Amino acid sequence: MNPTVRRLALAALLAVGLPAMAQSQQRVDPQHLYDYWILLNHSVDIDVPNSARGVTQPGCAAVSYMIGSDGVPRNLKVEKVVPQGDFGQIALSAVSNFRYGPSLSNKNHDPVDTYYVVPFNAPSDPTGQQKVMAPCRLAGYPS
């Protein structure tokens, strides 16, 4: 087989296989994450800058990430911060220390894409917390 035909055949084989490889993990809303992964740690260490901007008022930050088959967050990205300030870096620090275990229905340890909203200076009552966190909810995660 001449080299040109070989390259074309290889390109055709790769093109057929790429759609399957390009498929991403399932996107999971945070309220339904427990169907796949269970957060194991109940407290995490965080890095707070000595002179952080805007952290004395109520606010939130949304961090998206993929939970790998080992239960470790990967590909972390600050998606939304309300109000503007340094909440994003603090939230990123917290979420990077999360560790998950697979739920009983996730025996294959399938990775998923999700996000977490970190509230800051929110009231202790659930209604007040939800009000502070609402602006940081992300679209595109089926519930």
C-alpha positions in Angstrom: 0.0 0.0 0.0 1.5 3.3 -1.0 2.1 5.9 1.8 -0.7 8.3 0.6 -3.4 5.6 0.6 -2.1 4.4 4.0 -2.4 8.0 5.5 -5.9 8.4 4.0 -7.0 5.0 5.5 -5.6 6.0 8.9 -7.3 9.4 8.7 -10.6 7.7 7.9 -10.3 5.3 10.8 -9.4 8.1 13.2 -12.4 10.2 12.0 -14.8 7.3 12.7 -13.4 6.9 16.2 -13.1 10.5 17.2 -16.8 11.2 18.0 -16.8 8.4 20.6 -13.6 9.8 22.1 -14.8 13.4 22.1 -17.9 12.6 24.1 -17.6 14.2 27.5 -18.7 12.9 30.9 -22.3 13.3 31.9 -23.2 16.7 33.3 -24.8 16.5 36.8 -26.6 19.2 38.7 -25.2 19.5 42.3 -28.5 18.5 43.8 -28.3 15.1 42.0 -24.6 14.5 42.4 -25.2 12.0 45.2 -26.6 9.6 42.6 -23.0 9.3 41.3 -20.6 10.6 43.9 -20.7 11.2 47.6 -18.6 13.9 49.2 -16.3 12.2 51.8 -14.7 15.1 53.6 -16.9 17.4 55.7 -14.3 20.1 56.1 -11.5 21.3 53.9 -8.5 23.6 54.1 -8.7 26.7 52.1 -6.2 29.5 51.1 -7.5 33.0 51.9 -5.4 35.9 50.7 -4.2 38.3 53.4 -5.8 41.2 51.6 -8.8 39.8 49.7 -11.2 42.2 47.9 -14.9 42.2 48.8 -14.9 39.2 51.1 -16.7 41.0 54.0 -20.1 41.1 52.3 -22.4 38.2 51.4 -21.7 36.6 48.1 -21.0 33.3 46.2 -18.7 31.7 43.7 -19.4 28.8 41.4 -16.7 26.4 40.5 -17.1 23.8 37.7 -15.1 20.6 37.7 -14.9 17.0 36.7 -14.9 14.3 39.3 -12.4 11.7 38.1 -12.7 7.9 38.5 -10.6 8.2 41.6 -13.0 10.8 43.2 -10.6 13.7 42.8 -11.8 17.0 41.3 -10.1 17.9 38.0 -10.3 20.7 35.4 -11.5 23.2 38.0 -12.7 26.6 36.7 -14.3 29.6 38.5 -17.4 30.2 36.4 -19.2 32.9 38.3 -18.5 35.3 41.2 -21.2 37.5 42.8 -20.3 40.3 43.7 -16.9 40.8 42.0 -14.0 40.2 44.3 -11.7 37.4 45.5 -14.4 34.9 46.3 -13.5 32.9 43.2 -9.9 32.0 44.3 -11.0 31.1 47.8 -13.8 28.8 46.4 -11.3 27.2 43.9 -9.0 26.5 46.8 -11.9 24.8 48.8 -13.2 22.7 45.9 -9.8 21.5 44.9 -9.6 19.7 48.3 -12.9 17.8 47.9 -12.7 14.0 47.8 -15.5 11.8 46.7 -16.5 8.2 46.9 -18.7 6.5 44.3 -22.4 5.9 45.1 -23.8 2.4 45.1 -25.3 3.1 41.6 -21.8 4.2 40.3 -20.0 0.9 40.6 -17.8 1.7 37.6 -16.6 5.0 39.1 -17.8 6.9 36.1 -16.5 10.5 35.9 -19.1 13.3 35.8 -19.0 17.0 35.2 -20.6 19.2 37.9 -20.2 22.4 39.8 -20.3 23.6 43.4 -21.5 27.0 44.7 -19.6 28.3 47.7 -21.6 30.8 49.8 -19.7 33.5 51.7 -21.0 35.4 54.7 -24.5 33.9 54.2 -27.1 33.8 56.9 -27.4 30.6 58.8 -31.0 29.9 57.8 -31.5 27.8 54.7 -33.7 30.4 53.0 -31.1 33.1 53.5 -28.3 30.8 52.2 -30.3 29.9 49.1 -30.8 33.6 48.4 -27.1 34.3 48.6 -26.2 31.3 46.4 -29.0 31.7 43.7 -27.0 34.2 41.5 -24.2 31.6 41.1 -26.3 28.7 39.8 -25.0 27.6 36.4 -27.2 26.7 33.4 -26.6 23.6 31.3 -26.6 21.0 34.1 -29.8 18.9 33.9 -31.6 18.4 37.1 
